[in-house]
């Protein structure tokens, strides 16, 4: 069984809102054996919605729609669904009572526009929305199912998880199993070459995708087959082989993150961390503390953006800055010494670079970033040469700082 996804809203097309719904839906549907064949994003136009539905119904077994179900005038999905199904709209009393109860509980008056949310296409199956006022709907057109849900992500997810996915999970005879290996510190080409002998022995029903990001590559193994096949065991056999081939660069699995895995290592080894950041402006610390429980290993951070702060707070020698500059191996080493002394942590990382778009030179172009990780007795430095985009440079420096932290701790402790 395959599916198509339609997202509705001018805000998506003009870039005001990023369409995360399609990605989430694609993942959830794949997990229950439903392949997504195509996605559309269309404007708040009756004609465009009708056209997209017709195309989707022609190409897919089941169609998922998000958006256009709210109380405002541009929420016209229901009318489009009714028209394409050749039916009228009726007032759904149960939805009205539920919305009225919700507003009464909040102590707020109902808007007259909410009456429009109670109009449903004749014959539609109403899908309960536990997180909002607009219910989802299941409408059949040409013996194809169209499932329409609100565009608000947490409302759409609630309807999918509580109603739709359980309903569909038994419909597909296909099972799709994913296993994701998370790596850092090596490029996708390098990894591909390293494990090519393993990949060449994979059967036709197992594939691998290399999904690169800054400083990281996700290896996603996918197996497809009938539900009675031992797909999980088949995939795990190859995961084990890859683990044995590239153990040093694998930092986690599935939906984990580099900051989370770094925290796990620090806590398991009893290591405390601190950061001294110049060009990243506290971004490394922000990534670390975004993980719940970070107080167990992270002590604090100094954003030493100016040379004066590097000197006064981190005890960087003026002579070092005069001789080598703020963006230098010598400076980040002294920044590590300073933040270790200031916070009393076992390990610290320091970053100083030229994020851009200005400030570079022939010797030190934009994207030149020095990273130092160390403790009281040992230090390791890393020169990152990134690009010209400021945001990417800050992100790259932050990611590589965590990669170097992880590597240093594993080697030293």
N, C-alpha and C positions, 0 to 999 in steps of 0.2 A: 504494500500500500504506500502511495506517495502523497505528498501534501504540497500546497502552495500557501504563501503568506502574503496578505495585503495589509499594509499600514496606511492609515488615513490621517491627513492633516497637513495644512500649509506650513505649519511650524517645522515639520520634518524637511520639507523640500527646500526651505530657505535657510536651513542650517541652524535655526534657533533651538531646536531640540534634536538630540542624537537618537536615532532609532536603535535602542537596545532591545526592544521587544522581539524583533526578528531573530537576533542572535540567541536569545534565551529560549524562544520557542523552538528554534532549530535544534538546539542541544537536547531539550526535553523530548522532542518527538523522535529524534534519533535513538535516544536511550530506550524507547519502547518499540523500536523497529520500524518506525515510519520515516521514510526518506523525504527530505524537503527538495522539491524539484525546482522551484522558482519563487522569487519574492518580488513584490511590487510596492512602491510608495506612491500614493496618489494624493491629489489636492482635495480640499473640501468642496468638491464639485459633484453634483448628482450624476452628470454624464460620465465623468472620469471613474467614479466608483462603479457604475453599471458596466462600463467597458472592462475594467479590471476584473470584476466578478465573472463576466462572461468568458474572458480569456482563461482565468484560473479554473473555472469549472470544466472547460474543454481539455485542460492539460493535467489536472490532478484529481485524485480520488476524493480528497477532502480539503476544504479551504478554511484557513484561519484568517480572521480579520480583527484588527485592533484600531480603536479610535472612532470618534464621531457618535458617541452614545450619551453625551452629557446633556445638560439642560439648556444649552445656548442654541442660537439660531443656526450656527454652522454645523450642528450635530445632526447630520442627515442620513446616517447609515441605515437606520431602520426603514426610512421611506424608500431608499434604494433597494434594500432587500425585499420589501413588500412588492415593489414594482417588478423586479426581476422574477419573483415567484408568482406574479399575477394575482396577488391577494390584496386585501385591504388591511387597515390597521384597526385594532380594537383596544379598549381601555382595560388594562390588567389590574383588577382590584387588589389582588394580593401584593403586587409591587407597590401600589399606592399606600396600603396600610403599613407596609414595612418601612417605607420612606417617612411616613408620618410619625411612626414610632421612633425612628432614629432622631428626627428633629425635636420631638418632644423630650427625649432623653437629654439632648444637648441644650434644651431651653431656648431654641431658636425657631422662628416662624418659617414655615415652608414657603418657598417661592412659587408663584403660579407656574413658572417654567418647569417645575418638577412634575407637573401634570403630564407634560409631553414625554417624560421618561417612562410613563406608565402606558404609553401607546406601543403596542406590539403587533408585528405581522401576524395575520391569521394563520394558525397552524404551527407557529413557532414553539419550540420547547424552551422554556425559560430556565436559564442556568443561574443559580443563586450566587450573588456577589456578597460575601461576608465582610468586605472591606470598603464598600461604597454604596451609592444609591442606584447606580445603573446596573441592572442585571445583564448577563450575557444571554445569547439566543442561539439556538440551533435551528436552522431552516434548511429544508431539502429542496434542491432545484435539479431537475434532470437526474434524479436518483443519486445526486451527490450531496454530501453534507457540507453546509457552510456554518461555521461557528464564529459568531461575532462577539467581541468582548471590548470593554473600555480600553482606552489607550494608556491610562495611568498604570505604570508597571506593576505596582504592588496589588492593584485590583485585578489586573489581568492574571498575575501569577496565582492569586488566591482562587480564582475560578478554574484555572487550569489544574492546580494541584488538588483542589477539593472535589471537583466535579468531572472535568474533561479527561484528564489523564487516566483516572480509574476506569472511566467508561471505554476508553480506547485501547487500554493495555492488552485486553484479551482479543482485540480485533485483528492484530497483525500476526501473521504466521512467521515473520522474520524476526530474528534476534540480532541486535547489533551491540557489540561489546567494545568499550574504549578503555585503554590504559595509557595514562600520560606520564612520561618521565620528564622531570624538570632538570635542566642542566645550566651551568653558568661557566663563563670564562673561556669558552671555545665557540668558534663559528660553526654555522650549519654545514659548510663544505668539509671542514675538518672532521666533524662528527660523522658525516655521511661516509667519508673515506675510512674512518676507523671501524665502522660497524657494517661495511658493505658486504663482508663475507657472511654475516648473520642474516642480513636482509635478503641476500640472494637465495637463502634456503627457506624463506617464508612461503607457505602455500598460497594459492591464488585468492583464498578467502580472507587472508590477512594482509593488510597494507600498513604503511608507515608514512606519516606526514612530518615534515620539519617546519616548525612554526617559530621563526626567529623574532626576538625583541631585543632591546638594548642590553647587551652583555649576556643574554640568555637565549636558550633554544628549548622549546618544548617538543618532545618526541611523542607523537600520538599514534599509538598502535590501535588499529581498528579491525575487528573480526566480524564477519557477517555469515549467518547461517541459520538453520532451523533451530527452533527453541529447544529441541531435544539433544542438540549437539553440545559437546563440552567446550564451548568457545572460551570461557574464562580460563580454563586450564591450558588451552592452546596458546592464548596470548601470554599468560604468565610464564610459559616455557621460554618464549623469546625475550620477555622482560628480564628474566634471570640471566640469560646469555649476554644481554646488553649491559646489565649491572656489572658483570664480571669483566667486561671489555673496557668500560670507561668509568670505573668507580670514583675517580678523583673529581670528576666534574658533575656528578649527579648530586643534587642537593635536596630533592624531594619528589613527591608524586602527586598526581591529581590536581586539585585546586589549591594546593599549598602556595606559599609565597616565600621569597627570599628573606624578608624581615622576620617572618614567623619561624623559619628554619634556623635563622641566625640566633633568635631568642632561645630556641630549644637547646642549641649547642651550648650557649652561654650558661643557661640554668643547669644543664646536666654536668657542666664542668666547674660550676661555681665561679664563673667569670663575670666581673662587672665592667661596663663599658662607659665611655664618655666620648664626645666628639668636639672637635675644633674646626669650625667651618668658615670659609671665606666666600668663595664664589657660589657655593650651594645655599648660603643664607639660611641654614637650619633645616634644609630639606632632608638630610640624612636622619637627623633626630626625629623629624616629623614622621618618616616612614617607620622608624623603630617603635615610637610610642603609639603608632596607630594600631599596633597589635596588642590586644588585651593581655595584661600580666607583665607588661614591659618593665614595671617598677622593680621586678625581681632581679633585673640585670642592668638596666640603664639608669645612670645616676644624673647626668645632665649634659648640657652643651653650651659652648661659647660661640656666638657668631661674631667672629673677629674680622669684620669686613674692611675696616681701615687699618693702616699700619700702626696708628696710635694705639688701637685696642690690642693688636698683636704684641706690641711692646709692653704696654701697661698691665694687661690682664694675663697674657700668656708668656711673658718674659722672653719674647723673641729679641735677640740682640739688635740694636740699631745698625751695627756694623754688618750683620748678616743681610739685612734688608738693603743697605747701601751697596754692598758688594755683589750680591746675587739676585736681589729683587724679591718682591713678595711671592712671585710665581717661580719657585725654585725648590729643588730637593732639600737644600739646607734649611730653608724657612719652614717647610712642613715638618721636618724632623724636630725643630725647636718648638713648633706648635704642639706636637705630641708630648714633648717633655713638659711643657707648660700646663696642658690640660690634665695630664696624669698627676702632676703635683697639686693642681687646684682641686680636683675631685677625688683623688686618692683611689682611682680605679685600677684594676689589673691591666686593662688594655684600653687604648684610645686610637682614634683615627683622626687625621687632619687632612684637609683639602684646601688647596689654593690654586686658582686658575683664572683664565680669561674667558668668561662666558660669552662676551660679545653683546651686541654686534660690533661694537667699537673696542678700542683699547689694545689691539694686537700690534705686533711688529714683525719684521722679517725673521728675527731670531725666535720670537715667541708669538706665533699667529693666534688668532681667535680659535678657541678649542684646545689650547695647551693647558693641561691640568695636571698638577702634581698631587699624588696621594701618598700619605705615609701611615702605616699601621705599626704600633709598637707597644712594648711594655718598658719596664725600667732597665732591662738588660739587652733587649734586641729590638731592631727596627727593620721594617721592610718597606721599600718605596716602589712606586709604580707611576710611570709617565703615561698619561692618557692623551692621545691626540684625537680630538673629536672634530666636529664640523663647525659651521658658521652660525647655526641656529641657537639662540640663547637658551630657549626652553629645553631643547634636546641636550645641550651641553650640561645643563644643571642636572637633568635626569640621568645622563650617562655618568657624570661624576658621582652621583649618589649611589647608583647601582654598583659601579665598580668599587666604590669605597666599601660597600657591604660584602662584595665578592672577596676583596682583599682581607677584610676582617675575618670572614669565615675561614679562608685559607690559612691565615696566620694563627688563629686559635687552634685549628686542627693540627697544625704542625708543631706548635709550641706547648700545647697542654694535653 
